[in-house]
Amino acid sequence: MFETSISHNNVPVLRIDGKIIGGAANALKREMDKQIEQGKGGLVLDMAKVPLLDSSALGIIIATLQFLKKMNAKLVLLNPQHTVLDVLQVTRLNTILEVYSDEESATSAFGS
């Protein structure tokens, strides 16, 4: 369900495959925590293969965003599917989350 790669400017890109509902949300939290502990200064969540996420997944993403902001780091979303974008727009979370359509733009948001 999760695969992490490091971008050209040393930003971890966490690729998620599948729905993030129920127990998968907790697994996402553990994986994000693991990447943050490795201290790369932020995280890109590649959501291209995520067709659906629930409120617990949204809560975990927002909590992680807030935690990273306190550390002067950031969390950005990469290429979310239309259904996920719709959820972000309805909940107005698109106003606090940075969303990018390509990996170069997402990783460039962290500077060099």
N, C-alpha and C positions, 0 to 999 in steps of 0.2 A: 504494500500500500504506500510505502514511503521510500524515496530514493533521494539522496543528497549529492549535489555536485558543487564544486567551488568555481565561481565565475572568474573571468580574466582579472578582475580587480579584487579578488579574494573575498567575495561575498558568497555565503552559502545560499544555494537555491534548493529549497525543499520541494520536490515534485510529489504531488499527492495524486493517487489513482483510486477513484471510487467515491461513493457517498460518504459524507462525514456526518453520521448520525449515531446516537447512542454511544456504545463503547468505542466507536471509531474516533469520537471527539476526544475521549480520554487518551487514546493512543496518539492522536495529533498533539495534544498537550505535552505528553512525555517526549515526543520527538522534537518539538520546538524547544523544550527545556534543554534537551541534550545539545542541540545546536548552539543555543545561547551560552551554555556552560563552556563550550569550546572557545568562546570569546572572540568571535569574528566581527563584532560591532553592528550586527543587524542580521536580517533574514528576509529572503524573498520566498513567498509561498506561490509556487506554480500550481494554479488551480485549473489548468486546461482540461484535465480529465476528471473534474469534480462536477457531477451533474446535480448534486443536491447537498445542502447542509442544513442542520437544524439549529435551534436557538442556543443549545449548549455549545455547539461549534462556534457560533458567532461570539458568544460570551468569552470563550477561551481565546479567540483571536483578538478581541478587544482588550482583554486582561493582559495578554502578551504585549500588545502594542503599548499600553500604558506603562508596563514594566520597562520595556525598552526605551521609551521616551525619558524615563527617569534616569536612565544610564546614558543619555545622549546618543542613543542608537535608534534604529527604525525598523519597521516591519512594512513591507509592501506586498501587494498582490499582483500576480502576473497572470494575464490572460484568462480571467474567470469566464465560464460559460454564461450564456444569456440568462439562464434560470438563476444562477448565483448573482449576477449583476442586478437582476430584478429584485431579489431579496435585499441586496445592499441599498438599492434606491428606495424601496418601500420603507425600510427601517432608517433611512437617511444615514447609514453608516458610510456610504460613498463620500460623505462630506468630511469624514475624519480619516478614512483609509486612502492611501495612495494606490491607485490601480493603473497598471501599465499593460499594453497589448503586446509588447515584445521584450525579450530578455535583456537586450542591450540597454534599452531605456530604463528598465527596472533596476539593473545593477548600476547603471550610471547615476541613479538617484542617490547613491551612497558616496559619490565623489570618487577620487582615485586614491 
